[in-house]
Amino acid sequence: MINKVVATAEEAVADIPDGASLAVGGFGLCGIPVTLIDALHKAGTSELETVSNNCGVDDWGLGILLRDGRIRRTISSYVGENKEFARQYLAGELEVVLTPQGTLAEKLRAGGAGVPAFYTKAGVGTQVSEGGLPQKYDAEGRVAIASAPKEVRSFAGVDYVLEEALTPDFGLVHAWKGDRHGNLVFHAAAMNFNPLCAMAGRITIAEVEELVEPGELDPEHIHTPGIFVQRVVLAANAGKRIEKRTVALAQPAGNGTHPKASMEAGSNQTGSNPNFSNANASNQTGSTPQAGA
């Protein structure tokens, strides 16, 4: 079997050219391949097309590439939490293909499975199927590029829209564990989009928090088989951030409430550790545009 481990993230992304398309895993700020993104940023690669659930925040994840004008086009579902993203889109600097979240996931999965297209009910009767969604504005604020109409067919009396699969040039993913053959295990919410991006990328590069020897991973617990992965790099100290931290006010001792501030109910975070990532803390503003799931 081939040893797919490369020494550094810089070496792993060295052949990604200007203009490449990238499928980038993660959900919110959870499971983001920040080590690979940072290496790509340092390399100066530009004119990129990204396929990702979201585009990071202003100073982290894909947001650092966006901030420096390295991304020309993005296919995304949730595009909130990033003021620079909104500015570039409205100023005509960035092309945005807004895609329903479930459809985006299936477009990636289909690409990895060799299925060229599929039908879905999501978006039927809206601009998703009928066309006209503004993808890019010009400098005067006029629509320069609008989405095209898509084929709609009826099955058993129900209309479905045809969506094409995605097979980007490269897949960048973050895994909890991986071995030298490229087999990957993801942890908790990092399962969102990472396995799909690994499948879809023509060349997939995985950063892993823990690198183990072949045979150490239980075959029944492997989420992405090594056949989908071409390069593995150890990223033991990859940063993890909380997108939105919500805490309760401290309570006086003796009233039955712990005196220390605690994370909001429903979170799986412990204490207030700033390095513990939680996708459930994201997407909660209620005022940011999001494509329908």
C-alpha positions in Angstrom: 0.0 0.0 0.0 1.1 3.6 -0.7 2.3 5.8 2.1 0.3 9.0 1.5 1.8 11.1 4.3 3.6 14.3 3.3 5.8 16.2 5.7 4.2 19.6 5.8 0.9 21.3 4.8 3.0 23.6 2.5 4.2 20.6 0.6 0.7 19.1 0.5 -0.8 22.2 -1.3 2.2 23.2 -3.3 0.7 22.0 -6.7 -2.7 23.7 -6.3 -2.6 26.2 -9.1 -4.3 29.6 -9.5 -7.8 29.1 -10.7 -8.3 25.7 -9.1 -11.6 24.6 -7.7 -11.6 23.4 -4.0 -14.2 21.4 -2.0 -13.5 22.5 1.6 -15.0 20.5 4.5 -16.4 21.7 7.8 -19.6 23.2 9.2 -19.6 26.7 10.6 -16.1 26.7 12.3 -16.2 23.0 13.1 -14.0 20.6 11.2 -12.4 23.3 9.1 -9.0 22.3 7.5 -7.4 25.5 8.8 -3.8 24.2 8.5 -4.2 23.5 4.8 -6.0 26.8 4.2 -3.2 28.7 6.0 -0.6 27.0 3.8 -2.6 27.8 0.7 -2.8 31.4 1.9 0.9 31.7 2.4 1.5 30.2 -1.1 -0.3 33.2 -2.6 -2.7 31.0 -4.7 -5.5 33.1 -6.2 -8.5 33.1 -8.5 -9.9 30.1 -6.5 -13.4 28.6 -6.8 -14.5 27.2 -3.5 -17.3 24.7 -2.7 -18.1 24.8 1.0 -21.1 25.0 3.3 -19.9 28.5 4.3 -16.9 30.7 3.7 -15.4 31.1 7.1 -15.5 34.3 9.2 -13.6 37.5 8.5 -10.4 36.4 10.1 -10.4 32.6 10.1 -10.9 29.6 7.7 -11.7 30.5 4.1 -12.3 34.0 5.4 -8.5 34.8 5.2 -8.4 33.8 1.5 -11.6 35.9 0.9 -10.2 38.9 2.7 -7.1 39.0 0.4 -9.1 38.6 -2.8 -8.0 35.0 -3.5 -11.5 33.6 -4.1 -13.3 34.6 -7.3 -16.3 32.3 -7.0 -18.0 30.3 -4.3 -20.7 27.6 -4.2 -22.2 27.7 -0.7 -25.3 27.3 1.4 -24.8 29.4 4.5 -23.1 32.7 3.7 -23.6 34.7 6.9 -21.2 35.7 9.7 -18.7 37.3 7.2 -19.0 41.1 6.6 -16.3 41.0 3.9 -18.1 38.3 2.0 -21.2 40.5 1.9 -19.2 43.5 0.9 -17.4 41.7 -2.0 -20.7 40.1 -3.2 -22.6 43.4 -3.3 -19.6 45.3 -4.8 -19.4 42.8 -7.7 -16.0 41.4 -6.6 -17.3 37.9 -5.8 -19.5 35.4 -7.6 -21.8 33.5 -5.3 -23.8 30.4 -6.3 -26.3 30.0 -3.4 -27.3 26.4 -3.1 -29.8 24.7 -0.7 -27.8 22.9 2.0 -29.0 19.4 1.4 -28.6 19.8 -2.3 -25.0 21.0 -1.9 -24.3 17.9 0.2 -25.8 15.6 -2.4 -24.0 17.3 -5.3 -20.7 16.5 -3.6 -21.7 13.0 -2.6 -23.0 12.3 -6.2 -19.7 13.6 -7.6 -17.7 11.2 -5.4 -20.0 8.3 -6.3 -19.8 8.9 -10.1 -23.4 10.0 -10.4 -23.5 13.0 -12.9 -26.8 14.4 -11.8 -29.9 13.8 -9.7 -33.4 15.1 -9.2 -34.6 16.7 -5.9 -37.7 18.6 -4.7 -35.7 21.2 -3.0 -36.0 24.5 -4.8 -38.8 23.6 -7.2 -41.0 26.6 -7.9 -38.3 29.1 -6.7 -35.5 30.9 -8.4 -33.3 27.8 -7.6 -35.2 26.0 -10.4 -36.6 28.9 -12.4 -33.4 30.9 -12.6 -32.8 34.6 -11.9 -30.8 34.3 -8.7 -28.2 37.1 -8.7 -24.8 35.3 -8.7 -22.7 38.4 -9.4 -23.3 42.2 -9.5 -21.4 44.8 -11.5 -19.8 47.9 -10.0 -23.0 49.8 -10.4 -25.1 47.2 -8.5 -26.7 45.7 -11.5 -27.0 42.0 -11.9 -24.1 40.9 -14.1 -24.6 37.1 -13.8 -27.9 35.4 -12.9 -28.6 31.7 -12.4 -29.9 29.8 -15.4 -33.2 27.8 -15.4 -32.9 24.1 -14.6 -34.7 21.1 -16.0 -37.8 20.1 -14.0 -39.5 16.7 -14.4 -42.5 15.2 -12.8 -42.3 11.7 -11.1 -45.6 10.2 -9.8 -47.2 13.6 -10.1 -44.5 15.5 -8.1 -42.1 18.0 -9.7 -38.3 17.6 -9.2 -35.4 19.8 -10.4 -32.3 18.4 -11.9 -29.1 19.2 -10.1 -25.6 18.4 -11.4 -22.9 16.8 -9.3 -19.7 18.5 -8.3 -16.2 17.2 -8.8 -13.7 20.0 -7.8 -10.0 19.8 -8.6 -9.0 19.4 -5.0 -10.7 18.4 -1.7 -9.4 19.8 1.6 -10.6 18.1 4.7 -9.9 17.9 8.5 -10.1 14.6 10.2 -9.8 13.5 13.8 -7.6 10.4 13.0 -6.0 9.1 9.8 -3.5 6.4 8.9 -0.7 6.4 6.3 -3.0 4.8 3.7 -5.5 7.7 3.9 -8.3 6.1 5.9 -10.0 8.8 7.9 -12.2 9.0 11.0 -14.1 12.3 11.7 -15.3 13.4 15.1 -18.9 14.6 15.9 -20.0 17.7 14.0 -16.9 17.5 11.8 -18.7 14.7 10.0 -20.7 17.5 8.3 -19.3 18.0 4.7 -15.8 16.6 5.3 -16.6 13.0 4.1 -18.5 14.4 1.1 -15.7 16.8 0.2 -13.2 14.0 0.5 -15.2 11.9 -2.0 -15.8 14.7 -4.5 -12.3 16.1 -4.9 -10.2 14.7 -7.7 -7.2 15.0 -5.4 -8.1 15.0 -1.7 -5.7 16.3 0.9 -6.5 15.5 4.5 -5.1 17.1 7.6 -5.4 14.9 10.7 -5.2 15.6 14.4 -3.7 12.1 15.1 -1.7 10.0 12.6 -1.8 6.2 13.3 -0.3 3.2 11.6 -2.2 1.1 9.2 -4.4 -1.5 11.0 -4.8 0.7 14.1 -8.2 2.0 13.0 -11.2 -0.3 13.4 -12.4 -0.9 9.8 -16.0 -0.6 11.0 -15.3 2.9 12.3 -13.6 4.3 9.2 -15.8 7.1 7.7 -13.7 7.7 4.5 -11.7 4.9 2.9 -8.2 5.7 1.7 -9.2 5.2 -1.9 -10.7 8.7 -1.8 -7.6 10.3 -0.2 -4.3 11.1 -2.0 -2.3 13.0 0.7 -2.3 13.1 4.5 -0.6 15.6 6.7 -0.4 15.7 10.5 -2.0 18.8 12.0 -1.8 18.0 15.7 -2.1 21.7 16.8 -4.8 22.9 14.4 -6.8 25.7 16.0 -10.4 25.3 17.0 -12.7 28.2 17.6 -16.2 28.9 18.8 -18.2 30.9 16.3 -20.7 32.3 18.8 -20.3 31.9 22.6 -23.4 32.3 24.7 -23.0 32.2 28.5 -25.3 32.6 31.5 -24.8 35.3 34.0 -23.0 34.3 37.2 -25.4 33.4 40.1 -24.8 34.1 43.8 -23.5 31.0 45.6 -26.1 29.1 47.7 -29.1 29.4 45.3 -28.6 26.0 43.7 -26.9 27.4 40.6 -23.2 26.9 40.0 -21.5 30.3 40.5 -19.5 30.1 37.4 -20.8 31.0 34.0 -21.9 28.0 32.0 -22.5 27.4 28.4 -26.0 27.7 27.1 -28.2 24.6 27.4 -28.0 22.4 24.3 -24.3 23.0 23.7 -21.8 20.2 24.0 -19.0 22.4 25.1 -17.1 22.1 28.4 -16.5 25.1 30.5 -15.5 28.1 28.5 -12.5 26.7 26.7 -11.9 28.9 23.6 -10.3 26.0 21.7 -13.4 23.8 21.8 -15.3 24.0 18.5 -19.0 23.6 18.3 -21.1 23.9 15.1 -24.3 24.1 17.2 -23.2 27.6 18.3 -23.3 28.9 14.7 -26.1 29.9 12.4 -28.2 31.3 15.2 -28.5 35.0 14.4 -31.8 34.6 12.6 -31.1 37.7 10.5 -28.5 36.3 8.1 -29.5 34.9 4.7 -29.4 31.1 4.3 -30.4 28.9 1.5 -33.2 26.5 2.2 -32.2 23.0 3.2 
